[in-house]
């Protein structure tokens, strides 16, 4: 998260160790009563909580609420000590921005020495494509978090920039195998009774084909379990989806070949953030747009398509739609179909 007027330099936090508690009575003890700094304590799961909050971010601000209440440290004065490394996008990797929002969604982030009136509006959200347009495909990227770049979405509120991204190698998914069922009694077994995990020869036929159809050729694949669970291969058994895949690089000299593209909605979770329920309820909204996407992208080394442009007809008015596509990178003259 980047506060207003601060510049974003792409690189991510990787938390190594965390202490939230008290192990040194001399640390941060000035002005504290003796009874508050005399007892050693360190709540469990502090490292897990901080990793969940901060890993993968360029800048991370936390409050004590992240660590929850701990009986072992009740009444003791605590401090936070963190060791972390900063992971750059390695040589050969590029930035892929999954989402960015410029606004304010809580009263704690970037709140130091700010007036209450500047941080009270937590419904200030402005999803933006500016970061992805500037950074996708780059090894490094600089973006200034300011109104001059992102506009003024809610006057008087101090805003910050929140970005979700990964550094990844250029390439596409190729599914090698997929299992929906159960092959052992350890995977996804926590909290399950013995009868639910004892059948380890449970698999749904055709799972690999379903996953390949939805994921092959994509750089990223989100899969709703409803797409896979076409039948129940073993009643009363607790099942999971396990996928093996490789990532094929898009080599220099290769071009795009679109296998399929659909514009619409097939589940209620994809692209659902802050959408009304009536915009997500129609999951049978789909229109093939392969020809449109193929005409724009086939034979090119890179391609940009604006989703929702006049190129796409509206298959279901009132439903919030997204574009799903499958493609591979091939050398010119090779037809993968």
N, C-alpha and C positions, 0 to 999 in steps of 0.2 A: 504494500500500500504506500502510495506517495502523497505527501501532503501538498497543499496548494503551493505553487511556485517552485517546487523542487523538481529536479530533472531525473528522469528514470534512465538508469544504465542497466541493460539486461545482464543478468547473472543471478544465481539463485542460492538461497541459504540451505545448508545441510547441517542440522543440529547433531552434535556429537555427544555431549554430556550436559546434564542439567542438575543444578541443586536449587531447590526452592525450600528454604527452611533455615536452620541455624546449626552450623558446625564449628564456627569460630566466634567466640564471645567478644572479640575485638572488632569484628566486621560490622560496620553500620550501627555501632552501639552508642554513639555520642548522644547524651540526653535521655537515654532509655533507662528505666528502673532495672535494678540488678536481677529481679525475678524474671524479667522478660528476656534476658540475654544469657542466663546461666544454664539453661537446659538445651542439650543437643537434640535436634529433630530434623527429619527429612521425609516429607510425605512420599509415599510410593506413587508410581505412575506419572511423576512430574515430567520425566523425559518424554513419555508417550504423548502427554497432553501438549507439550510445547512443539514436538515434531508435527503433530496433527495441525497445529495452528500456523507454524512458520515454515516448514520444509517446502522448498520450491518457490518461495517468495524472495523478492529482492530486498524488501524492508518489512520488518514485522514489529508491531506494537502489541503488547499484551497487558492485561490487568490481572489482579489476583484471582478474579473469578474464573480464569482459565484453569486454575489448579483445584478449584472446588474446596469444600470444607474438609479438614483433616483433624480427627480427634487426637492424633499423636502430637500435633503441634498447637493444640488449643492453648491460647494465652501467651504463647511465645512470639517474640518479635522475629519476623522472617525477612530474608532477602533472597533475591534471585541472582544466581551466577550461572552463566551459560558459556559453553565452548562450542564453536561452530566453524565450519569451513564455507567458503563461497565457491560454488561450482560454476565455471563458465560454460558457454556453448563450445564444446571441443572442436578442434579442427575437423572439418568434414561435416559437422552438424549445423543445423539451421534452426532458427526460432519459429515456433508455431504458436500463435496466440489463439487461445480457445474463447476468451471473452475479456472484455474490459468495461468498466463502469466508472464514470466520473460523477461524484455526488457525495452523499452521506447516508449511511445506513445504521449508524450507532452513535452514541454520545461520547465514546472513549477514544476512538481513533483520531490522531492528529488534533488532540484537544488541549494540549499544554498551553497554559496562559491565554486561553480563549474565553470570550464572554459567553455566558449561558445562551444568549440569543443566537450566537453563531453556530451552536452545536445541537440545538433543541429539535430541529427539523430532521428526523431520521427517515423520512419518506422522500428523500431527494435522490432520485436515480436517473442516470442518463447513459444507458448502454451505448457504446460507441464503436465504430469500425476504424477509427483513426489510428489506433495502435496497431491493429492487424495490417492495415494498409501500409503503415510505415515500417513494420518490423518483420512480417512474415517472409521467410526465405532468406533473411539476413543472418550473419554470424554474430553481429552485435547491433545495438540499436539505442538511440537516444530520443526520449520524448519528454517535453516539458509539461508538467501538470499545472495548467493554468487556464483561466477563463478565455484568454486570447486564443488558445488552441482548441478547447472543447466547448466554448460557449458558456453562457450564464443560464444554468437550468433552474436555479432557485436563488434569487437575490438575497443577500444578507447571510447566507449559510456558508461556513467554511467547508470547502469540498476537498476530497482527496481522490486519487486515481487508484483503482484496484484492478489488477491484471492477473489473469490466469494463463500461463503459457508453459511450454516445454521446449527443451532443446532436443532435437531428434535428427537422426540420419535420414537423408532423402531416400525414400523407398515406399513400397506398397506391400500390403498384407497378402500372403499366400497361405491359406489354411491347409494344414497337412492332415489333421485329424480332429475329431470332436466327439465327445461323449456326453449324452444327457442321461443320467441314471446314477448308478453307484458302482465303483470298481474296488473300493476298500472301505473299511469301517472306521477310518480316521478322519478323512476329509469332511469338513462341514458337519462334525459330529457333536460339537459342544452343545450341551443342554438337551440332547436327544436320548430317548430311551433305547434300550438294546434292540428291541424289535424293529425299530426304524432304520437301523444301520447294519443289520446282520446279513441282508441279501447283497452280496458283492458281485453278482453276475446280472446286474440290471442295466440295460441300455436300450435306448429308443432308436430303432432302425431309421436311417435317413437323416440323422442329425448333422453329419458332416456336410451333406449336400445343401442343407438349409443354411448353415453357417457360411459355407463357401459362396453361396449365391448372394448373401447379404454383405459379405466382408471382403472377398477377394478383390484386389485391385485398389482398395481404399488405403489412405494413409492412416485413418482412424476409423474405428467401427464401434458403434454403440448398439447393443443387442438387447431387446426386451425379451425376457424369458418366455413371454406369450408367443413369440414368433417360433420358438423351438418346441414348446410343450403342445404338440399337436395331438398327443395321446399319452396315456399313463402306462408305461411299460411294466410297472410293478407296483401294485397297490400297497399302501401302508409303508412304503420305503421312502425315506427322506432323500431326495435327489439333488444333484448339482450339475452344472454345465462346466465341462473341462475342455479347453481348446488348445491344440498345438499348432503353431504357425511359424512361418519364417517371414523375414522382411526382405523383399527383392529391391535392390537399388534401381533408381532411374538413371541409367548410365548416360554419359555424354553421347549425343548422337541419336538417342532414343526419342520417340515421339509418343503422344497420347493416343490411346485407342479406347473409346468409351464402349463399355459392355452393356450398360443399362443406366437409366435415370428415371426417377419418379418424383413428382411434385405433389405434395398433399400431406396427409397425416395418417400414420398407421398405429400410433400408440399415444398415450396421454402424458408421457414423461419427457420426450424429446422437445427441446425448445419451448419449455413450458413456464419458465421463470416469469412471475408476475402477470400471468395471463388469466383471464376469467375462465371459470369452469366451462362455460358454454362455447368457448373458443377451442377447447381441447376434447370435448366429448365425442365428436365424430371421428372415429378411428378407421372408417371405411372410405376415406377421402384420398383417392390416388389417381394420378394421371401420368401416363408414360410420356416423358419428355426426352427420350433418348435421341430422337432425330434433331431436336433443337440444340441439345448439348453437344452431340456429335458434330453437327455442322459448325459449331463455334470452336471446338477443341481438337477434333481428330487431326492428326498429322502435325500438331504443334508440340513444342517442347514444354511450354507452359500456357496456362489458360485462365482467364478470369471471367466469371459469369455473375451478374447481379441477380440474386434470388428475388423474385417478385416483380421483375421487370416486365414490360409489355410482351416479352418473348413467351411468357407463360400465361396460359388461360387459367381462369379460376374454376377449379372443379367442384368447389363447395364453398359458397359464399358464407362468410361469418366464421369460418374455421381458420385458425392460425396454422399456416402451412410451412413446410420446410422442403429442401431439395436433398434427395438421397441419390448418390450415383456410385457406380462401380466402373473402374477403369484399370487398364494396365499400360505399362510403358514398353514399347516394342521398337525394334529397329525398323526404319521405313521399308515397306514392301512385305512385311510379315503380318498376316492376318491371324490373330489368336483364336478366332472362333472356328 
